[in-house]
Each structure stands twice: as C-alpha cells, then as structure tokens.
Amino acid sequence: DNENYSKKTCNAAVIHQGINRMFVTKYKDCLAVFTDGSKCNENVGAAVYIPSLQIEHKFKLSQYMSSYSAEIYAIYLAVEFVLPLNEVSIVICTDSLSAIMALENCSKGHKENGIIMMIFKLLVETQKRIYIQWIPGHIGIHYNERVDKLAKEAANDGVETQY
C-alpha cells in the first residue's frame, strides 16, 4: 500500500506527513523495521535497522550481487530477525518497489527467484502479522536515511555472509 506518495506528484513535506500518519494509524501497534541494500562500485551490502530496539545489522554481500538482490536480501534478513521476537505485529519498510512487486507476484502464484520464495514462505508460515511497506527513498525520511547509510557502510565493513 504505497498511499500514492509519488515523488513526482507530491512534495517531500506532503510525503513525510502521509508516512507519519500511516505509522500512527495503520501501523501504530507494529514494530517498525527498516531495510536497505546498496551496491557501490564492487562492494555490496544490506542493512536492517529497528529504531525502537536500537538494533542495527550490517551485512557485506558478494560483489556479484545486484542492488536489487541486496534489497531483497535485506528484507529476508529482517524477516529472519523478527520471527523469534515477542512482537506479534511488524512492519518491514523498504524503498525498493521492485522487491514489493516481486513479493506481490509471488503471492499471486508466480514463480520468483529463490530468496523471494523463501521470504514468502516465512511470511505465510508465521503466526505473526508481518507487513511489507514501501516508503519512498532519498527524501529525508529519517529512519530510511539511517538504514540507507548503514547499507552503504555494510558494503565496506559489514559482517560477511555466504551470499
């Protein structure tokens, strides 16, 4: 549900207002988790940020991964991380519309790449309510800007993964 907050049709203040309203209404009882992936030159990273728990995770990924793959992997890491937590309602925020669309396609029965299928399986099997929410990037939304910075740092100095 992107609430039609397009950077082309709305100014940043209107988008900020709409995003804030969404968090105090639709997601007021949810743990908010922000994710991002980044590819800078030969370095690729993914990050997960949970502001209310003061948790930041940075992962260095294979140089052969694309920015899109890093975004998807960040969502996967977020889902894996929140499953054992006590919170029942969680919103995972991403600025990757392609990742959201891939997950939506998967929910409609379309075959997607392995990690998308793994995310979808985890979401279907959990007893938790996990929402994946698109938020526009690079317009000054504080938590999204923070996770963007973490993903860039992860590309250089994150915890190395097998991916």
VEXPABA-577634 format. One record per atom (N, C-alpha, C, O): x, y, z; residue in one letter. Coordinates in steps of 0.2 Angstrom, whole numbers, plus 2048, in hexadecimal, padded with zeros to 3 digits. Last residue first. Layout:
BEGIN
XYZA
...
# end
This chain:
BEGIN
8837B5806Y
8807B7800Y
8847BC7FCY
8817BF7F7Y
8897B2811Q
88A7AD80CQ
8877AF806Q
8887AC800Q
8907C2818T
88B7BC817T
88D7B8812T
8917B980ET
8997CC823E
8987C881DE
8937C381DE
8937C0822E
8927DB82AV
8947D482BV
8937D0825V
88E7D1821V
8997EA821G
8947E6824G
8967DF826G
89C7DD824G
8A17F381BD
8A37F0821D
89E7EC825D
89F7EB82BD
89C7F680EN
8A37F780FN
8A57F3815N
8AA7F0815N
88E7F480EA
8927F2808A
8997F2809A
89D7EF806A
88B7FA81AA
88B7F381AA
88F7F1814A
8937EC814A
88A808816E
88F80681BE
8907FE81AE
8967FC81AE
87E80780FK
88480980BK
88A80780FK
88F80580DK
875803819A
8767FE813A
87D800810A
8817FC80DA
87680E821L
878808824L
87A80381EL
87F7FF81EL
86F817819K
87681981BK
87A81281DK
87F81181CK
863812819D
866813812D
86E813814D
872811810D
85F813826V
86080C823V
86480C81CV
86880881BV
85E821826R
86281E82BR
864817828R
86A815827R
85382381DE
85A82681CE
85F823820E
86582181DE
84981D824N
84B81B81EN
85281D81CN
856819819N
84882682FY
84A81F830Y
84C81B82AY
85181782AY
845833829H
84B83182DH
84D82A82DH
85382882CH
843837819I
83F83381EI
845830822I
84982C820I
84983D80EG
84A840815G
84683C81AG
84583F820G
847838802I
84483E803I
84484080AI
84084580CI
84C82B7FFH
8508317FDH
84C8377FDH
84D83C7F9H
83E8217FBG
8448227FDG
8478297FBG
84482C7F7G
82D81D801P
8328207FCP
8398227FFP
839824805P
82980D806I
82A814808I
82E817803I
833814801I
81F7FF807W
823803803W
82380A806W
81E80D807W
81E7F2812Q
81C7F9811Q
8217FC80CQ
8277FD80FQ
8187E3817I
81E7E6814I
81B7EC811I
8177EC80DI
8137DD827Y
8127E1821Y
8187E381EY
81D7E5821Y
80F7CF830I
8157D382EI
8137D6827I
8117D3822I
8097C983ER
8077CD838R
80C7D1836R
80E7D6839R
80E7B8842K
80E7BF842K
80B7C283DK
80A7BF837K
80F7AB83FQ
8097AD842Q
8087B4843Q
8037B7845Q
8167A682FT
8167A9835T
80F7AB838T
80A7AC835T
8147A2822E
81479D827E
8147A082EE
81279C833E
8147AD819V
80E7A9819V
80E7A4820V
8097A3823V
8217B281CL
81C7B681DL
8157B281EL
8117B3822L
8297A7817L
82A7A981EL
8247AD820L
8217AC825L
8257A7809K
8247A180DK
8247A3815K
8207A1819K
82B7B4805F
8237B2805F
8217AC80AF
81C7AD80DF
8387B1807I
8357B680BI
82D7B580BI
82A7B5811I
83A7A77FEM
83C7A6805M
8387AB809M
8357A980EM
8377AE7F2M
8337A87F4M
8347A67FBM
82F7A57FFM
8417B77F2I
83B7B97F2I
8367B47F4I
8327B57F9I
84C7AE7F0I
84B7B17F6I
8457B57F7I
8427B57FDI
84A7A87E3G
84A7A47E9G
8497A87F0G
8457A67F4G
83E7B27D9N
8457AF7DAN
8457AC7E1N
8407AD7E5N
82E7AB7D5E
8337B17D6E
8397AD7D8E
83A7A77D9E
81F7A77CDK
8257A57D0K
82A7AB7D0K
82A7AF7CBK
80F7AD7D3H
8147AD7CEH
81B7AB7D1H
81C7AC7D7H
8057AE7DDG
8077A77DAG
80C7A77D5G
80E7A27D2G
8037B97E3K
7FE7B87DEK
8007B17DAK
7FD7AF7D5K
80E7BB7EBS
8087B97EES
8027B77E9S
7FD7B47EBS
8177BE7E1C
8187B87E4C
8117B67E8C
80F7B07E7C
8137CB7DFN
8137C67D9N
8137BF7DCN
80F7BB7DAN
8177D17EBE
8107D17E9E
80F7CB7E3E
80A7C87E4E
8257CF7EAL
8217CC7EFL
81A7CB7EEL
8167C67EFL
8277D87DFA
8297D17DFA
8257CD7E4A
8237C77E3A
8237E47E5M
81F7E17DFM
8217DA7DEM
81C7D67DDM
82C7E67EFI
8257E67F0I
8217E27EBI
81D7DE7ECI
8387E77E6A
8377E27EBA
8307E17EDA
82E7DB7EEA
8357F37DFS
8357ED7DCS
8357E77E0S
8327E27DFS
8357FD7E9L
82E7FB7E6L
82F7F47E2L
82A7F17E2L
83E7FF7F6S
83F7FB7F0S
8387F97EES
8357F47F0S
83E804803D
83D8097FDD
83E8067F6D
83E8097F1D
8367FC810T
83B7FC80BT
839801806T
833803804T
8317F6820C
8317FC81BC
8377FB816C
83D7FA818C
8277EB828I
82E7EC825I
82D7F181FI
82A7F081AI
81E7EB836V
81E7EE830V
8257EF82DV
8297F2831V
8167DF841I
81C7E283EI
81B7E5837I
8187E2833I
80F7D884FS
80E7DC849S
8147E0847S
8177E484BS
8157D2859V
8107CE855V
80F7D284EV
80E7CE849V
8247D0862E
81F7D485EE
81B7D0859E
81E7CC856E
82E7C8866N
8287C7869N
8227CB866N
81C7CA866N
8387C0859L
8377C685EL
8307C5861L
82C7C185EL
83B7B784FP
83B7B5856P
83A7BA85BP
8397B9861P
8387BF843L
8347B9845L
8357B784CL
8307B684FL
8417CA841V
83C7CB845V
8387C5847V
8347C584CV
84C7C4839F
84D7C783FF
8477C8843F
8487C6849F
8457C082DE
8497BB831E
84A7BD838E
8497BA83DE
8417CC828V
83C7C782AV
83F7C282FV
83C7C0834V
84E7D2826A
8497D582BA
8447D082DA
8437CF833A
8537CA81CL
8567CA823L
8527CD828L
8527CB82EL
84A7CD812Y
84B7C6814Y
84E7C681BY
84B7C3820Y
84D7DA810I
8477D8812I
8477D1815I
8447D081AI
85A7D880BA
8597DC811A
8527DB814A
8517DA81AA
8587D27FFY
85C7CE805Y
85B7D280BY
85A7CF811Y
8527DC7F8I
84F7D67F9I
8527D27FFI
84E7D0804I
85D7E47F7E
8577E77FAE
8537E17FCE
8507E1802E
8667DC7F0A
8687DF7F7A
8627E17FAA
8617E0800A
8607DB7E4S
8617D57E8S
8637D77EFS
8607D47F4S
8617E87E0Y
85A7E57E1Y
85B7DF7E5Y
8577DE7EAY
86F7E97DES
86B7EE7E3S
8657EB7E5S
8637EB7EAS
8757D97DCS
8737DF7D9S
8707E37DFS
86F7E07E5S
8847D07E0M
87D7D17E1M
87B7D87DEM
8807DD7DEM
8927CF7DFY
88E7CD7D9Y
8877CE7DAY
8837CD7D5Y
8977D17ECQ
8987D67E7Q
8947D57E0Q
8937D97DCQ
88D7CB7F9S
8917C97F3S
8917CF7EES
88C7D27EDS
88B7D6807L
8897D1802L
88E7D07FDL
8937D47FCL
88B7DA817K
88F7DB811K
88D7D580DK
88E7CF80FK
87F7E1822F
8827DB81FF
8857DD818F
8827E0814F
87B7E8831K
87E7E982BK
8817E3828K
8847DF82CK
86E7ED83CH
8727E7839H
8747E9832H
8707EB82EH
8697F484BE
86B7F6844E
86F7EF842E
8747ED845E
85D7F9856I
8607F3853I
8627F584CI
85E7F8848I
85480085FQ
85B80285EQ
8607FC85BQ
8657FB85EQ
8477FD860L
84B7F8863L
8537FA863L
8577F7866L
842807857S
84080785ES
844802863S
844802869S
84980584BP
84A80B84FP
84880A856P
84C80C85BP
8517F9843I
84B7F9847I
84C7FF84CI
84F7FE852I
8577F6833Y
8587FA839Y
8517FA83CY
84C7FB839Y
8627ED829V
85C7ED82DV
85D7F1833V
8617F1836V
86B7ED819A
86A7EF820A
8637EE823A
85E7EF81FA
8777E780EA
8707E7810A
8707E9817A
8757E781BA
8837EA800G
8817E9807G
87A7EA808G
8767EC804G
8917E97F6V
88A7E87F6V
8887E77FEV
88C7E3801V
89D7F07EBN
89B7EE7F2N
8937EE7F2N
8907F37F0N
8A27F57E0E
8A27EE7E0E
8A07EC7E7E
89F7E67E8E
8988037E0N
89D8007DCN
89D7F97DDN
8987F57DAN
88C7FF7EBC
8908047E9C
8978027E6C
89A7FE7EAC
87C7FB7EEK
8827F87EAK
8867FF7E8K
8838037E5K
8717F67FCS
8757FB7F8S
87B7F87F4S
87E7F37F6S
8617F6804G
8677F2801G
86B7F87FDG
8687FC7FAG
8587F7813D
85A7F980DD
8607F580AD
8637F280ED
84A7F881ET
84F7F481BT
8517F8815T
84E7FC812T
8437FA82FF
8457FD828F
84A7F9825F
84F7F7828F
8357F7838V
83B7F4836V
83D7F782FV
8397F782BV
82A7F9846A
82C7FC83FA
8347FA83EA
8387FB842A
81E7F084DL
8257F184DL
8277F3846L
8267F0841L
80D7F784EC
8127F384BC
8197F584DC
81B7FB84EC
8037FF851D
8047FA856D
80A7F5853D
80B7F0856D
801808846K
80380B84DK
805805852K
809807857K
7FF807839Y
80580383CY
806805843Y
80C804845Y
7F4810836K
7F5809833K
7FA804837K
7F87FE838K
7F981B83FT
7F281883ET
7F381183CT
7F280D840T
80681F83FV
802820845V
7FB81E844V
7F781E849V
80B81C832F
80E819838F
80A81A83EF
80A815843F
80382582AM
80281D829M
80581A82FM
802815832M
80883182ER
80182F830R
80082882FR
7FC825833R
815830829N
813831830N
80C82F832N
80B82B837N
81183081BI
81582A81EI
81482A826I
812825829I
80B83D81AG
807837818G
80B83081BG
80782C81EG
81684581DQ
80F845821Q
80B83F820Q
80983C825Q
81F842813H
82184181AH
81A84181EH
81A83C822H
817846808I
81983F808I
81B83E810I
819839812I
81785480AV
81185080AV
81284980BV
80E84580EV
82585780AA
821858810A
81A854810A
818852815A
8288547FCA
82B850802A
827851808A
82684C80CA
81A8547F1N
8208577F4N
8228537FAN
81E8507FDN
8148497E5C
81484C7EBC
81A84F7EDC
82084C7ECC
8178437D8T
8118477D9T
81084B7E0T
80B84F7E1T
82383D7D9K
8228417D3K
81C8467D4K
81B84B7D1K
8248367E4K
82883B7E4K
8268407DEK
8288467DEK
8148307E9S
8198307E4S
81D8367E5S
81A83C7E6S
80B8287F3Y
80F82D7F4Y
81582D7EFY
81B82B7F1Y
80081F7F2N
8018247EDN
80582A7EFN
80482F7ECN
8008167FCE
7FC81C7FEE
7FD8217F8E
7FC8277FAE
8058097FAN
80A80F7FAN
8078167FBN
80A81B7FAN
8047FA800D
800800800D
804806800D
807808805D
# end
